[in-house]
Amino acid sequence: MTKNYRYFLYSIFLCFTLAYNLPTFCFSLTQWFSNLFSDKKIEQMTREFPAQEHIEIEINNTNGSTTVTTWKQESISFEAVKKASEKEIDNISVEVEMDDNLLFATTKFATPKTKGQVDFNLIVPEQTTIKLIQNKNGKITIKNVAGDINVQTDNGAIDISNTTKNVQAKTDNGKITIKNANGDIDVKTDNGIIDISDTTKNVRAKTDNGAIKAAIKQFKNDAHYELVTKNGKILLFAPKDINANIVAHVKNGSIISEHEISLAEYTMEINKKTLDQLRKNIQGTIGDGGGKILLKSGNGIIKILQT
């Protein structure tokens, strides 16, 4: 094989290699230049506090998320992460203190025009009971807490998963998501979607403006399920063998069920008006009857689906 021929083969191989990896190469190069010329800065502050069986957390944060997770240690880890431009980072301060079972954290911006955010990350013992109040803006995420949970925020989504005891959550504006909950659930948002899955106890979910989706994992004879929205559809997923007493009402919309419902006995005239009302108002039993299910929507379809 001549030298020129070898160079020819190497050239073909190099061309194919560059062509195949060009998108990745360009993306990496773009990221490198972006990081090189970006003036965004990150600063972290960490503190550790003695564990408390019941803890109240009050967050006064202009902009940023709050995340609570658990660990096996008997202490509370607190981390604040400031994110802002190098020019603005020193104009944002974080203060945190703990008095008995109250942990208070606040952010201060030098001026109303100061731009940036502060994310709070807390790690608590698994059995901790949590009451969390967050003012202003930011998402709240809570995972794997075995104690009772009570969460409130002025403006932001709430995401809670893998709970053992009761959950209460309220936001003025934002989506609420509850996954794998093994206690009673009571949630409300003035403006946002509610998504609840794998429930085993009582549920009450209300939104003034938004859809509600809920999935039942277990439903006992004394269970109570209430889903209410003023404006939005309701999707209820229930096991095929569920036994329940059900009442469903929709003002503007209709009711559809994959489950067979034995309607309560009542006398009525048969005409277009009464038949139309029958699609909007349902009262009866699924299976042998049992726990209570109440579904109400002011404006939107209601679907009762099998799992």
N, C-alpha and C positions, 0 to 999 in steps of 0.2 A: 504493500500500500504506500503510495507516494505521500510526501509531506503535504502537498497542495490538496490532495484528496481528503486527508485527515482534517485539515483546516475547514474544508467544505462541509464535512459531516459535523464538526464541532459547531459551525455557524448555524446549521439547520437545527441542531439540538438546542442551542441558545435561543434561537427565535421562538421555537415551540415553548420553551420554558417560560420566557418572558410573556408570551401571549396568554398562556394558561394562568399565570399568577398576576397578570396586570391589574385586575380589579382589586385584589387584596393588597398589592403593593401601593396602588394609588390611594386606597383608603387609609393605610398605615401612614403614608406620607402626609396626607391631609390632616390626620390626627396629630402627627408630630408637629407640623407647622402651627396648628391651632393651639396646642399646649405651649409652644415656644413663645407665641406672641400674646397669649391670654394673660391678663393681669389678675385673674381670679385667684383668691387665696383661701386656704382652709386652716382654721385654728381649733384645737381641741382642748377642752377642760374636763378633767375627771375628778370625782370625789367618791368616797365610800362612807356609808353610814351604818350604824348597828341595825340589825333586822328588827322589824315590828310585825306582830301578828296581824294588826289592822293598820293600814296606812292610807292617809289622805294626801293626795298630790294635787297641788294647785299650780297651773302653768299660766303665766301671763306672757304670751309670746306674740309679737306682731306678725311674724311670718315664719312658718317652719313646722315640721312634723314632730310627733311624739310617738315613740315605740317602747312598749313594755314587754319584756320576755322574762323567763325564769331560769334559775339554776339551783344547784344543790347546796350552795354555800349559805351560811346564816348571816348574810349581810346584804346591803342594798348598794348596787353600783350605779352611779350617776355620771352621764357623759353629755356634755354640750358641744356641738360642732357648729362653729361659726363659718359661714360661707359668704364672701363678699370680695369686691375688688381690693387690691392692695391699698388703694386710696381710702376706701370706706371701712376696712376691717377694724381699725382702731376706734371707729365711731360707734361700734356696737359692743355693748358690755353685757355680761351675764352674772346674775347674783343668785346664789342658791344657799338655802339654810334648812335645817331640820330641827323642829322643836317638838319633843315627844314623838307623836305619830304623824305630825304634819310636815310634809316636805314641800317647800315653797320655792319655785324658780321663776325668775322674771328676766326678760331682756329689755335693755334700754337702748334706744336709737338716739343719737346726738341731736338730730333734727328730723322733722317729718319727711324730708327729702332723702334721708339716708337709705340706701338700697342694700339689700342683703337678706340672709335668712339664718335662723338658728334651729338646728334639729336636736331634739333631746332623746337620748337612749337610756332607758332604765332597765336594770336586771334585778329581780326580786326573788326571794324564796318562793317555791311552788305554792305553798298553802296560804300565801298572803291574801288578805281581803283588800280590795282596791276601790277607792273612790277618787276619781280623776276629774278635775274641772279644768278645762282649757279655754282661755279667753281668746278672742279674735280668730286668726286664720291658721289652718293646718290640719293635716290628716292625723288620726289616732289609730295606732295598730297595737293590739294586745294579743299575745299568744301564750297558750299552755298554762294559764293561771288557774289554780284549783280552788281558790277562794271566791267569794262573791265579788261581782264587778259592777260598779256604777260609774258611767262615763257621761260627761256633758261637754259640748263644745259649741261656740257661737257660730263658727263657719268652717266646715270641713267634713270630710268623709270619716266614717268609723268602721274599722275592720277588726272583728274579734273572732278568734278561732280556738278550738280544742279546750272548751271550758268544762268544769265539773259542777259548779254551783250556779246560782242565779245570776242573770245578766240584765242590767238596765242600761239603756243607751239613748241619748237624745242629742240631736243636732238641729240647729235652726235652718241650715242649708248644706245638704250633702247626702251622699249615698250611705246606707248602713248595710254592712255585710256581716252575717253571723254564720259560722261554719262549725259543725260537729259540737253542738251545745248539749250538755247533759243536765241542765237545770232549767228553771223557768226563765222565759225571755219576755222582756217588756221594752219595746223600742218605739221611738217616734222621731220623725223628721218633718219639718214644715215644708221642705221642698227637696225631694230626692227619692230615688228608688230604694226599695228595701228588698234584700236578697237573703233568705234564711234557708239553711239546708241541714239535713240530718238531725232533726229535733227529736227529743224523747219525752219532753214534759210540756207544760202549759206555754202558750205563745199568745202575746198580744202585740200587734204591729199596726201602726197608724202613720199615714202620710197625708198631708193636705194636697200635695201635687206630685204624683209619681206612681209607677207600677209597683206591685208587690208580688214577689215570687217566693214560695215557701214549699219545702219538701219535708214530709213527715217520715221519720225513721221508725218510731214506735208511738202507739196511741192507746193509752189506757182508758178504762171505762169511766174514770173520773177526770179525764183530761178536758181542758178548755182551750179552744183555738179561736182567736179573733183577728181577722184581717180586714182593715178598713182603709179605704182611700177615697178622697173626694174627687180626684181626677186621675184616672189611670186604670189599667187592667189588673186583674188578679189571676195568678196561676197557682193553683194548689195541687201538688203532687202527693198522692196518698197510696199506701199499699193496697193491693188488690183485695185483701181479706180484711180491710178495716171495718170496724163496727162503730157507727157514730149517728148522733142526731144532728141534722144540718138545717140551717136557715141561711138562705142566700137572697140578696136583694140588689138590683141594679136599677138606677133611675133612667139612664140613657145607655142602652146596650142590651146584651142578652146573656143568658146563662147556658153553658154547655157542660155536660158531664159524661165522662167515660164510665163512671160508676153507675150502677142501677140504683135509683132512689125511689123508695116507696113513699109516695106523697101522702101527707096528712089528709084525712077525709074532710071534705067541705062541699057545700052545695053552691052551684053557680049556673048562670045561663051560659049557653054555648054560642058565642058570637066572636067576631073579629077582635073586639076590644078585650074580652076575657081571655081569649087564647094568646093575645099579645102580652097580657099581664102575667100569664103563666110562664112565659119565657123570661120574665123579669123578677118573679117572686117565687121562691121554692122553699117549702118546709116539709121535712120528712125524715126518713131514716135510711142509712146505708148499712147493709147487712142486718145484724140483729139490733142495731142501735147501741148507744153507749155514751161516750164522751160527746161534748158539744162543740160544733163548728159553726161560727158565724162569719159570713162573708158579705161585705157591703162596698159597693162602688157607686159613686155619684155619676161618673161618666167613663164607661169602659166595659169591656167584656169580662165575664167571669168564667174561667175554665177549671173544672175539677178533673184531674187526670190521674191515670193509674201508673204505678211504678212496679 
